[in-house]
Amino acid sequence: MTDDLLSSLIRNTSSVLWHGVDLGTVPYLEALNLQRKLVETVSRGDLSGVVLMLEHPPVFTLGQRGGMENLRVSQAFLERSGIPVVQAERGGSITYHGPGQLVVYPVVDLKLAGISVVGYVEALEEVMIRTAADWNIRAGRNPAGRGVWAGNAKLGSIGIRVRQAVAFHGLALNVSVSMTPFEWIHPCGLEGIRMTSMVQEAARDISMTDVRQAVVKHMEAVFGTTMTMTDEAALKALMNSPDPQQEI
C-alpha cells in the first residue's frame, strides 16, 4: 500500500497522541477486561488512543462467528491439552494465541482518527507487512481472508470490534509461536491453510523486543500519529483522569 493511499484512508491522526503500553504476558480475559475499560475511557474523550502490546498464555478464542465447528480435535483432546477456549467479542472465527505471538490491541477513536473500519483494518495489515519487511520477509494480503500472508501461509491475523466508534481487539503477529496448536483447528475458519511465523520465514532467531519496537515505529508511520510509551501504572492513572496532553 502506498503512503498516498494510506493518507487517503487516515485523515486526522497526525494531531493526536496515542499511549503505547508493553504489558508483557497477560491472560486473555485480563487483557479483555482492560480493553473494555479503555473503550469507556476513550469514548468519554479522556484519551484519544491506547495501544496495548502483549503476549498471551496459550488460549483458543472464538470470534462473533463462533468457531467450535472448526476444531480438528475432540473436546476431550482439547481438555487434556489444558488450553482454555474463550468467547471473544471480535470478528472472525477460532484462532490460537500463545507465547511468541505479538498481540497488539489498539483502543482508538476511529471518528477522531478520521478513518473507516475498512481503512483501519487495512492499516493494521500494513503495520504487519512493514514489520515483516524489516526482517526481509515478503508479506502481503490475500483474497482468502483478512490478515497478512507470506506466500500461501498466514503470518498474522486481525479481528476487531467497534463500539461507539471506538475500535478494540486488533492484530496477532506470529513471531516465534509454536505452530502445533494451529494444527488442531481450521485457523480463522479457513480450511487447508498453513500458518507460519517470522522465525520460520526468516530461518533465524528474532527478538520479540525488536519486533515490538518495529511495530511502534510502523504504527506511527502508518497512522501518522505519535506514540508515547508508558507503563501499566501510569496508564491506570490516565484512565482515572483526563489527559490534558493528548492533543499535540
N, C-alpha and C positions, 0 to 999 in steps of 0.2 A: 504494500500500500504506500503510495507516495505521500510526502508531507503535505502537498497541496490538498489531496483528498482528505487526509486527516483533519486539516484545518477547516475544511468544509463541514465535517461531521461534528467538530468540537469548537464552539464559538467563544465561550466566555471564561474558561478556566484560568486563563493567564493572570487574572486578578485575584485568584483565590489560593489560600494556603491550605494544604492538606497535612494532617499529622500522621506520620508513619510510626508504627509500634511493632517491634520484634518481640513476640511473645514466647519464643522457644517452642516447646512441645506442650500442647494443650488438649485435653479431652474434648471430643466433638461437641457434646452438649454444653460444656462450659463456654466454648467459643460461640456457640449458637446463642446462648443467653446474653453474652456480651454484645453480640451484634444487634439483638433485639433492643437492648437498652440504648445502643448507639443510634439506631434508627429513630428512636424517640428524641434523642438529643439533637440530631441533625435536622429532624422535621421541625423542631422548635426554632431552628436558626441559631442555636448556641454554638454549633460547629459547622463548618462547610463540608468537611470530609475527614474521614479517618481510614487509614489503610493498615489492616492487621496482617502481619506476616508470621506464619507459624507452621509447625508440623503437627499431625495428629497421631496418637497411638493407633494401632490397627483398628479399622472400623469400616463396615459397609454402610452406605447411606442410600436411601430411596428418595427419588425426586417426586414431583407432583404427579407424574405419570406412573408412579409405583415402581415396579421392577422385580418383585419376587419371582415373577414368571421367567425372569432372565437368569435365575440361578441355574448353574450346570451341575451342582452337587446337591445332595439331600439336606434337609433341615438338620438331620441328626449329625451329618458330617460337619456342618457349619457350627453346630453347638459344641462339638468336640474340639473344633479349632480354637474356641474361646474368643472369636472375633464377633463383637456385637453387630446387630443390624439396627439402624436408627432411621426413623422417618424424618425427612427434612422438608423445608418449605421451598427449596429451589426448584427450577425447572429441570426437566430431564428424567432419566431413569436411574437404575442402580449403578453405583461406582464404588471404588475402593480408595481409602486414604490410609497412609501408613508412613512410618519414618523414612526419610529420604525423598519425600514428596513435598515440595514447597507449595503451601496453600496460601493464597492471597485473597483476603476479604476486604475490598474497598466498600466502605459505607459512605456513599456520596449522594448529594442532592443533584439529580440529573437536570432539573429545571435551572438551578443556579449555574450548572456547568454548560447549559445550552446544548445538550446532546440527547439524541433519541435513544431509545432502548437498543435498536439495531446498531446504531453507531457506537454505542457503549460496548456492546459485545464485540464488535469488530476491533475496537481499540484495545480491549483486553487481549484479543488474539494477537494483535500487533506487538504488544508488550512481550508475549511469549516468543514470537517469531524473532524479534530483535535480540532477546536474551539468548536464545539458542544460537544465533549467528555469532555471538561473542566467542563461542567455542567451535566455530566453523561447522556448525550443524545447520544443514539446509532444511528449514521447516516452512510450512505453509498451510493454507486452508485446503479443505477437501469437501466436495459436494455431498459426501457420505454423511457428514454431520459437523456440527459446530465444534470448535476446538482447534488444535494445531497438530499437524501431522508431519512425520518425517517419512517421505515416500508413502507407502500404504499402511504404515504403523502410526498409531496415535500417541503423541508425545505429551499433550496437555489437554485438559478438559475445562469446560466452562458451564456453570449453572448459576443463574441469578434469580433473584426475586425483587420486585419493585413494590414498595408500599408508600403511599403518599408522596410519590415522585422521588423517593429515596431508594437507591439500589443497595442490596446487600447480597451475601454469599459472594461468589467470584470465580477464581480460577485455581486449578491444581496442575502444577508442572512437575512431571516426573524427572527427578534429578538422579537419584540412586536407589529409588524404592524397589523393593522386591516385586518381581513380576508374577510370582506364584499365585497370590490371591486373585489376580485378574483372570487367571485361567479357570477360576471357579464360577465366573459369571460371563454374561454377554455384556461387556462394558458399555454403559450408556444405552443399553438396549439394542446394540448393533451386533449381529451375528457374523462370525467369520472374520473378525478383525483382530489384529495383533497390537498389543500395547508395547511401547518401548520407553526408554529413558535416555536422558542426556549422556549418562555414563556409557550405555550400550552404543549409542550413535557415535560418540567421540572416541570410544575404545580407550578411555583413560579415566583416572580418578578426577572428580570435580568437587570442589569445596562448596558446601551449602552456603557458607558465609559469602563467598564470592558471587554466587547466584543471587542471593538476597540483595547484595549491593548493586548488581546489574539490573535487577527488577526495579529498584528505586530509581536508578538513572533513567531507565526506559519509561517508567510511569511518568516521570517529569516531562520527558521529551514528547511522548505520545499525547498526553493530556494537556500539555502546555501549562502545567501548574508547577508549584514549588512544594516539595515535601520536607517537612522538618521532623527529624526523628526524636521521639520521646520514649519514656518508659511507661509501664503499666500504671504505676502510682500517679505519675503526672497526668496520664490520660483520665484516670478516675476523677482527679481534681478538676480537669477541664469539663468533664461531664456534669459536674455539680455546680458549675458557674460559667456564665458566658465568657467567651474568649475574645477580648477586645482586639487582639492582634491577628484574627483570622483573615482580615482583608489587608492586602499589602499593596 
